[in-house]
């Protein structure tokens, strides 16, 4: 957020119209391609978005009410859920491997039957 504030001040310095002093007239100053209002809107959006990001990060931090015991209990619960999910994954993998073996056996049987059928037709 500090970067956005610093950049906005730098843009203001870079594109602000020069002050008028008597006796020190400058000729040939060209107007900026982007208006100050556009920069103000841009930096306001950037600052607002950064503030929202900071709020999200703050909200994601553990609360003061959350003690070490509560965090440990939460970690144990998550670990148990993880182990349960791992067990279910292993079961699904085993079933998938068994199904794959059945499919491969069926394909082998089909190929053998086709070869026998072709050899019988050739023998006729």
C-alpha positions as CSV (number, residue, x, y, z in Angstrom):
1,X,0.0,0.0,0.0
2,X,2.9,2.3,0.8
3,X,4.2,1.7,-2.8
4,X,0.8,2.8,-4.2
5,X,0.8,6.0,-2.1
6,X,4.4,6.7,-3.1
7,X,3.7,6.1,-6.8
8,X,0.6,8.3,-6.7
9,X,2.7,11.2,-5.2
10,X,5.3,10.6,-7.9
11,X,2.7,10.8,-10.6
12,X,1.3,14.0,-9.2
13,X,4.8,15.5,-9.2
14,X,5.5,14.3,-12.7
15,X,2.3,15.5,-14.3
16,X,1.1,18.3,-12.1
17,X,0.8,21.6,-14.0
18,X,3.7,23.9,-13.1
19,X,3.1,26.8,-10.8
20,X,3.2,30.3,-12.2
21,X,5.8,32.7,-11.0
22,X,6.0,36.2,-12.4
23,X,9.1,36.7,-14.4
24,X,9.8,33.0,-14.8
25,X,7.5,32.1,-17.7
26,X,8.1,28.8,-19.3
27,X,7.1,28.2,-22.9
28,X,6.3,25.0,-24.7
29,X,4.8,23.1,-21.9
30,X,2.6,20.3,-23.3
31,X,-0.5,18.9,-21.5
32,X,-0.1,15.4,-20.1
33,X,-1.6,12.5,-22.2
34,X,-3.3,11.1,-19.2
35,X,-5.3,13.4,-16.9
36,X,-4.9,13.7,-13.2
37,X,-8.4,12.4,-12.7
38,X,-7.5,9.2,-14.5
39,X,-4.4,8.7,-12.3
40,X,-6.5,9.5,-9.2
41,X,-9.0,6.8,-10.1
42,X,-6.3,4.3,-11.0
43,X,-4.4,4.8,-7.7
44,X,-7.6,4.9,-5.7
45,X,-8.5,1.5,-7.2
46,X,-5.0,0.1,-6.5
47,X,-5.1,1.3,-2.9
48,X,-8.6,0.0,-2.3
49,X,-7.7,-3.4,-3.8
50,X,-4.5,-3.6,-1.6
51,X,-6.5,-2.7,1.5
52,X,-9.0,-5.5,0.7
53,X,-6.1,-8.0,0.2
54,X,-4.7,-6.9,3.6
55,X,-8.1,-7.5,5.2
56,X,-8.3,-11.0,3.7
57,X,-4.9,-11.8,5.0
58,X,-5.7,-10.6,8.4
59,X,-9.0,-12.5,8.4
60,X,-7.1,-15.7,7.5
61,X,-4.9,-15.5,10.5
62,X,-5.8,-17.6,13.5
63,X,-7.8,-15.7,16.1
64,X,-6.6,-14.9,19.6
65,X,-9.4,-17.1,21.0
66,X,-7.8,-20.1,19.2
67,X,-5.5,-21.7,21.8
68,X,-2.7,-24.1,21.1
69,X,-5.0,-26.9,22.4
70,X,-7.7,-26.0,19.9
71,X,-5.2,-25.9,17.1
72,X,-3.7,-29.2,18.1
73,X,-7.2,-30.8,18.2
74,X,-7.9,-29.3,14.7
75,X,-4.7,-30.7,13.4
76,X,-5.5,-34.2,14.8
77,X,-8.9,-34.1,13.2
78,X,-7.4,-33.0,9.8
79,X,-4.8,-35.8,10.1
80,X,-7.6,-38.4,10.8
81,X,-9.5,-37.1,7.8
82,X,-6.4,-37.3,5.7
83,X,-5.7,-40.9,6.8
84,X,-9.3,-41.9,6.0
85,X,-9.1,-40.3,2.6
86,X,-5.8,-42.2,2.0
87,X,-7.4,-45.5,3.0
88,X,-10.3,-44.9,0.6
89,X,-7.9,-44.0,-2.2
90,X,-6.0,-47.2,-1.6
91,X,-9.3,-49.2,-1.8
92,X,-10.3,-47.4,-5.1
93,X,-6.8,-48.1,-6.5
94,X,-7.1,-51.8,-5.6
95,X,-10.5,-52.1,-7.2
96,X,-9.3,-50.3,-10.3
97,X,-6.3,-52.6,-10.6
98,X,-8.6,-55.6,-10.2
99,X,-10.9,-54.3,-12.9
100,X,-8.0,-53.5,-15.2
101,X,-6.8,-57.1,-14.8
102,X,-10.3,-58.4,-15.6
103,X,-10.4,-56.2,-18.7
104,X,-7.0,-57.3,-19.9
105,X,-8.0,-61.0,-19.4
106,X,-11.2,-60.4,-21.4
107,X,-9.2,-58.8,-24.2
108,X,-6.8,-61.7,-24.2
109,X,-9.7,-64.1,-24.4
110,X,-11.3,-62.2,-27.3
111,X,-8.0,-62.1,-29.1
112,X,-7.5,-65.8,-28.6
113,X,-11.0,-66.5,-29.8
114,X,-10.5,-64.4,-32.9
115,X,-7.2,-66.2,-33.7
116,X,-8.9,-69.6,-33.3
117,X,-11.8,-68.5,-35.5
118,X,-9.4,-67.3,-38.2
119,X,-7.3,-70.5,-38.0
120,X,-10.5,-72.6,-38.4
121,X,-11.6,-70.5,-41.4
122,X,-8.2,-71.0,-43.0
123,X,-8.2,-74.7,-42.3
124,X,-11.5,-75.1,-44.2
